[in-house]
């Protein structure tokens, strides 16, 4: 019996796929390096890094498993989603939106004091996009594809299920950043950043743009705080 072929594309472009893979490998290495430390703060860092690596690897495989009903380590060339010509313009729009949210809520990035922890924070971006947008939003988009739509504009319609997915993924994204819980305004900033990323992904179905914007933002935040610390 021949397997039925499908024309479904992966949600990943080659660029997005390998950025997530690199992020997952970095987080896994740092997690294994630190989680067995005798220093409690290093142990926590190691556990968080392992968690981030799980986010990355789940985002690499789960969405395509849902599409193809089989596990593929790496999509074939014809299964990768083509890189959209607007990806970098979209990245800039997403990046500016995230920066504005940080400015509005006076967001203060997490302070890092070592190069390895700076690396982990920077590459948390692709890992988190892989799970919170690549997996969660994709699932709710699939669930809401045949549901009744709410008309936002003449060209934009969204289902209640997709709206719920955006809210749930953003709340989980916020809960991941509970280290900011001493300042509720920062948690609110993280929540609205999650909403923005989810909405942009829902609208454009462009995970690569979200990955790039999140990665660049984290790198800038890390450089900013790390520079202040080492001075």
C-alpha angles and dihedrals in degrees: 000000000000121000112247110249123229133201092207115133127220115253086233129089114205090254093051093043095053094043089056091045092051091047091050093050093048093048092046092051093048092045094053090044096054110025093080094048120126089228111089094214091052090048090054090048090051093050092048090049091052088050091051090051089053089052090054097047093044089053091052096054114018100066093049091044087058091049100043100026088228138082116255121183092202125005115240118252093262092049096056114098110249115251106256115236088228095053096108093044088051090047090055092049091050092045093051090048091053092047091051090051090051091049093048093051096035091240115199114199120230112273115243126192105183134055092237093054090046088054091050093051093047094051093043085085098071091040093053093045089052092059108027097041105015096047109019101039091041090055093051091045088054092047092049098043094098097032126106111276131226112223112232097168134345089276102032124072128164135181125232088242091058091048090051089049092053091051095045095047091048093050091050089047089053093048089055088063097054088134083084093056092110087071112043093192089065091053089051089052090053091049093052090044087056091049091050093049091046093049093048091049092046091050100043103022084219109138092169092063090052091048093051094046093048092045094050092046092051092047091052092047092049094048090048096051095036091052091052092049097050091048 
